[in-house]
Amino acid sequence: MQKVELLSPAGNFEKLKIALAYGADAVYGGVSHFSLRIRSGKEFTYESFQEAIEYTHSKNKKIYVTINGFPFNNQIKLLGEHIAKMAVMKPDAFIVSTPGVVKLCKQIAPQIPIHLSTQANVLNYLDAEVYYEMGVERIIAAREVSLKDLIKIKEYLPKLEIEIFVHGSMCFAYSGRCLISSVQSGRVPNRGSCANDCRFDYTLYAENPDNGTLFKIEQDEAGTHIMNAKDMNMSAHVDEILKSGVIDSLKIEGRTKSPYYAAVTARTYRAAIDDYFAKTYDAKKYEDELNTTKNRGFSDAYLVQRPYEKEDTQNLETAMSEGSYEVSGLVLEDGEHFMCKYTTLPNSEIEMIMPMKSSVEAVENELGKIYHRDGKWYIMFYQIITNTDKILESVHSGYMLPIKLPGMLPAFTIMRQKS
């Protein structure tokens, strides 16, 4: 059975480290130039991205660079310079959206593999073959494609790698080709600055053309979320996907999402993949864990059903729902302190999730205790003391001093409390 890659978003260096710690085989990200996530790209400079590549390779894992914007003529010289700069860093692939940029990458950096972005909308073996003949080694299939079509592409082009999205935000438009944000705020989605206008509240009116009377159409007092797509969640279909034998990489969307999202999605899909091969696959377990993240409601998207057959892909009530947990804190890389992300009180039980293959010892002392119960790890603080020995009655989100732990914990351990 072929090895399937788990690919996670790396919106910044911290989230990159978390994704790798929680089970990702590879990550993707970039600086803001020519990327479709300008906001997350600003988290990296050329210098810090070089460091991120070196860190990833030190873990024997892979990192792919997003150069997936759609350039205008006056940007091509700068684009060429950017490709050359990124190539020197020796990433494992470039993610590219257009034929012209594929060609330019091949000219400037022929040694770097090319992965074709989902923005290229590959749905069939004819288009896949064109890009394969241009030197593309992997296609990231359009979100609208079916598993049956991907099987056909693999039959036709057995050496072409296929990557699919399995989790994350879905776009109101066809594979992100949307102009709503451009019209309303001047932010161009296909140049990386989408304002997510499809998530907004809208007020709709019906007009009587005979007399000009307007009738307001309401779902609630805020209006309607008529364009708001639910998030993709394919965790219940990972077994079916792997059984097909044609998918090389499972990709999670979300470079702008939280460190908690990076951890939980990587951890959950890692478990789903490993459980499949161990014959212990449990879709309900993955569903419960993914529900702890913030989401817009979940849909299994279009991989196993055609778009026109789906009736559950929209959330008409809210732009974003809270997950079932709040993140309390994140353990620092020293393993001795954590940063508070939510209200933490003495003598309160707090659940912890940890990176893959973590080793933890139960402990109890004057600071608190770390203990195991019913297959889960918990922490309880008796005293809340900062790294400067200041004693606090409680600690809240935004507090900038690290808090001492009762014992050593793995770096990037996450503390969480039920909402």
ZAMARGU-4260 file (C-alpha; in steps of 0.2 Angstrom, whole numbers, plus 5000, padded with zeros to 4 digits):
<rodrens>
0) 5000/5000/5000 | 5007/5017/4995 | 5012/5030/5008 | 5000/5045/5009 | 5007/5062/5014
5) 4998/5073/5026 | 5000/5091/5021 | 4996/5105/5033 | 4996/5124/5032 | 5010/5134/5039
10) 5004/5152/5041 | 5018/5157/5052 | 5034/5149/5060 | 5024/5144/5076 | 5010/5135/5067
15) 5023/5127/5055 | 5031/5119/5071 | 5015/5114/5078 | 5008/5106/5062 | 5024/5095/5061
20) 5024/5091/5080 | 5006/5085/5078 | 5008/5073/5064 | 5010/5082/5047 | 5022/5075/5035
25) 5024/5091/5025 | 5019/5109/5026 | 5015/5123/5014 | 5017/5142/5015 | 5027/5157/5009
30) 5031/5175/5010 | 5017/5188/5005 | 5024/5190/4987 | 5014/5181/4974 | 5005/5171/4986
35) 4986/5169/4988 | 4987/5172/5007 | 4995/5189/5009 | 4990/5190/5027 | 4998/5174/5032
40) 5013/5177/5020 | 5017/5193/5030 | 5021/5182/5045 | 5037/5176/5035 | 5051/5186/5029
45) 5064/5179/5017 | 5076/5176/5032 | 5063/5168/5043 | 5056/5157/5029 | 5074/5151/5025
50) 5075/5146/5044 | 5058/5137/5042 | 5064/5127/5028 | 5080/5122/5038 | 5069/5118/5053
55) 5057/5107/5042 | 5071/5098/5034 | 5079/5095/5051 | 5063/5085/5055 | 5065/5075/5039
60) 5049/5082/5033 | 5045/5093/5017 | 5040/5111/5014 | 5032/5118/4999 | 5032/5136/4994
65) 5016/5145/4988 | 5019/5155/4972 | 5001/5154/4967 | 4996/5171/4963 | 4991/5178/4946
70) 5004/5190/4940 | 5001/5205/4929 | 5014/5210/4916 | 5022/5223/4926 | 5025/5210/4940
75) 5034/5197/4930 | 5052/5204/4932 | 5049/5204/4951 | 5041/5187/4950 | 5057/5180/4942
80) 5068/5188/4955 | 5056/5180/4969 | 5057/5163/4961 | 5076/5164/4961 | 5077/5169/4979
85) 5065/5155/4984 | 5075/5142/4974 | 5091/5146/4983 | 5083/5141/4999 | 5080/5123/4992
90) 5061/5120/4996 | 5054/5103/4991 | 5042/5111/4978 | 5034/5127/4971 | 5015/5128/4971
95) 5010/5137/4955 | 4994/5142/4947 | 4997/5147/4929 | 5005/5139/4914 | 5016/5154/4912
100) 5023/5154/4929 | 5026/5135/4927 | 5036/5139/4912 | 5045/5153/4921 | 5049/5142/4936
105) 5056/5129/4925 | 5067/5142/4916 | 5074/5149/4932 | 5074/5134/4944 | 5073/5118/4935
110) 5079/5108/4950 | 5063/5113/4960 | 5048/5101/4958 | 5032/5110/4952 | 5015/5107/4961
115) 5000/5114/4951 | 4988/5124/4963 | 4970/5120/4964 | 4967/5137/4957 | 4971/5129/4940
120) 4955/5119/4941 | 4961/5103/4935 | 4946/5091/4933 | 4951/5079/4919 | 4965/5069/4912
125) 4966/5081/4896 | 4971/5096/4907 | 4981/5086/4919 | 4991/5079/4904 | 4995/5097/4897
130) 5003/5102/4914 | 5012/5085/4916 | 5020/5087/4899 | 5025/5105/4905 | 5035/5096/4919
135) 5022/5097/4933 | 5025/5083/4945 | 5009/5085/4956 | 4992/5092/4953 | 4982/5099/4967
140) 4965/5094/4960 | 4950/5107/4960 | 4939/5105/4975 | 4924/5102/4963 | 4932/5086/4956
145) 4925/5068/4960 | 4935/5053/4967 | 4930/5044/4951 | 4938/5057/4940 | 4954/5057/4950
150) 4955/5038/4948 | 4953/5040/4929 | 4967/5054/4929 | 4978/5042/4938 | 4974/5028/4926
155) 4979/5039/4912 | 4994/5047/4920 | 5001/5034/4933 | 5017/5044/4937 | 5007/5061/4940
160) 5005/5064/4959 | 4988/5069/4965 | 4984/5080/4980 | 4967/5084/4986 | 4960/5095/5000
165) 4951/5086/5014 | 4948/5099/5026 | 4945/5118/5028 | 4936/5133/5021 | 4926/5131/5005
170) 4923/5146/4993 | 4906/5152/4987 | 4914/5154/4969 | 4921/5140/4958 | 4938/5136/4966
175) 4941/5154/4972 | 4937/5163/4956 | 4927/5176/4965 | 4925/5195/4962 | 4913/5200/4976
180) 4928/5205/4987 | 4935/5216/4973 | 4918/5224/4970 | 4914/5228/4988 | 4931/5232/4995
185) 4944/5233/4981 | 4953/5217/4988 | 4956/5205/4974 | 4954/5186/4979 | 4965/5179/4966
190) 4979/5191/4971 | 4979/5185/4989 | 4968/5198/4998 | 4951/5191/4999 | 4940/5200/5012
195) 4928/5185/5014 | 4913/5195/5009 | 4903/5179/5006 | 4903/5177/5025 | 4895/5194/5029
200) 4877/5197/5034 | 4867/5203/5020 | 4849/5211/5019 | 4839/5206/5004 | 4824/5215/4997
205) 4810/5209/4985 | 4803/5224/4974 | 4786/5225/4967 | 4790/5234/4950 | 4772/5240/4948
210) 4773/5252/4963 | 4791/5251/4969 | 4787/5243/4986 | 4801/5234/4994 | 4799/5219/5005
215) 4813/5215/5017 | 4818/5196/5017 | 4824/5191/5033 | 4831/5175/5041 | 4835/5183/5057
220) 4837/5201/5064 | 4855/5202/5056 | 4848/5197/5038 | 4855/5182/5029 | 4871/5173/5026
225) 4866/5168/5008 | 4883/5165/5001 | 4891/5157/5016 | 4898/5140/5012 | 4901/5127/5026
230) 4918/5120/5029 | 4925/5105/5021 | 4927/5090/5032 | 4932/5073/5024 | 4937/5064/5039
235) 4923/5052/5037 | 4929/5047/5020 | 4948/5045/5023 | 4946/5026/5022 | 4937/5028/5005
240) 4950/5040/4998 | 4965/5029/5004 | 4956/5013/4997 | 4956/5021/4980 | 4975/5020/4980
245) 4976/5035/4968 | 4979/5050/4981 | 4997/5054/4985 | 4993/5069/4997 | 4979/5074/5009
250) 4979/5093/5011 | 4972/5104/5025 | 4967/5122/5021 | 4970/5136/5034 | 4986/5146/5034
255) 4976/5161/5042 | 4968/5150/5056 | 4974/5147/5074 | 4988/5137/5081 | 4974/5126/5089
260) 4967/5122/5072 | 4984/5118/5065 | 4987/5106/5079 | 4969/5097/5080 | 4967/5095/5061
265) 4985/5088/5059 | 4983/5076/5074 | 4965/5070/5069 | 4969/5067/5050 | 4986/5059/5056
270) 4975/5047/5067 | 4963/5044/5053 | 4977/5039/5041 | 4986/5028/5053 | 4970/5020/5060
275) 4965/5015/5042 | 4981/5005/5040 | 4979/4998/5057 | 4961/4993/5053 | 4955/5003/5068
280) 4946/5017/5058 | 4933/5027/5068 | 4925/5041/5059 | 4915/5046/5074 | 4931/5049/5084
285) 4938/5061/5071 | 4921/5070/5069 | 4921/5074/5088 | 4938/5080/5088 | 4936/5092/5073
290) 4921/5099/5081 | 4931/5106/5094 | 4938/5119/5082 | 4929/5134/5076 | 4920/5131/5060
295) 4905/5136/5049 | 4897/5119/5050 | 4904/5105/5040 | 4900/5097/5024 | 4909/5082/5015
300) 4910/5093/5000 | 4910/5086/4982 | 4923/5072/4981 | 4910/5058/4983 | 4895/5067/4977
305) 4893/5080/4962 | 4890/5098/4967 | 4872/5098/4960 | 4868/5083/4971 | 4872/5092/4987
310) 4860/5101/4998 | 4870/5104/5014 | 4884/5115/5009 | 4878/5131/5015 | 4877/5139/5033
315) 4863/5152/5032 | 4864/5156/5050 | 4881/5161/5056 | 4898/5167/5048 | 4908/5157/5061
320) 4902/5145/5075 | 4912/5143/5090 | 4920/5126/5093 | 4916/5115/5108 | 4932/5120/5117
325) 4942/5136/5121 | 4961/5135/5121 | 4967/5139/5138 | 4986/5139/5134 | 5001/5134/5124
330) 5016/5126/5131 | 5032/5135/5126 | 5047/5127/5118 | 5056/5126/5135 | 5043/5114/5141
335) 5043/5123/5158 | 5031/5137/5155 | 5014/5141/5145 | 5007/5156/5138 | 4989/5159/5143
340) 4976/5160/5129 | 4960/5160/5140 | 4955/5163/5158 | 4964/5150/5169 | 4960/5148/5188
345) 4968/5139/5202 | 4960/5122/5206 | 4951/5120/5189 | 4954/5104/5178 | 4961/5108/5161
350) 4962/5095/5147 | 4978/5094/5137 | 4982/5088/5120 | 5000/5084/5115 | 5011/5082/5100
355) 5013/5064/5092 | 5023/5051/5102 | 5024/5063/5117 | 5031/5056/5134 | 5024/5063/5150
360) 5026/5060/5168 | 5012/5062/5181 | 5018/5075/5194 | 5011/5084/5209 | 5019/5098/5219
365) 5015/5115/5226 | 5012/5123/5209 | 4999/5110/5204 | 4997/5092/5196 | 4998/5084/5179
370) 4988/5068/5179 | 4980/5055/5168 | 4962/5049/5168 | 4951/5039/5156 | 4964/5040/5142
375) 4967/5059/5143 | 4979/5070/5151 | 4975/5085/5163 | 4983/5099/5172 | 4977/5108/5188
380) 4986/5123/5195 | 4986/5125/5214 | 4996/5142/5212 | 4998/5153/5196 | 5016/5159/5196
385) 5024/5169/5182 | 5042/5166/5177 | 5047/5181/5187 | 5039/5173/5203 | 5024/5185/5203
390) 5009/5176/5211 | 4992/5179/5202 | 4974/5175/5208 | 4970/5170/5190 | 4977/5173/5172
395) 4968/5179/5157 | 4971/5179/5138 | 4983/5193/5133 | 4994/5191/5148 | 5011/5193/5142
400) 5022/5184/5155 | 5025/5165/5154 | 5017/5155/5168 | 5026/5141/5177 | 5021/5123/5175
405) 5020/5110/5189 | 5031/5098/5178 | 5039/5097/5161 | 5027/5095/5146 | 5031/5093/5128
410) 5033/5109/5118 | 5017/5115/5110 | 5006/5105/5121 | 4989/5113/5121 | 4978/5116/5136
415) 4959/5117/5132 | 4943/5119/5142 | 4925/5115/5136 | 4916/5131/5130
</rodrens>
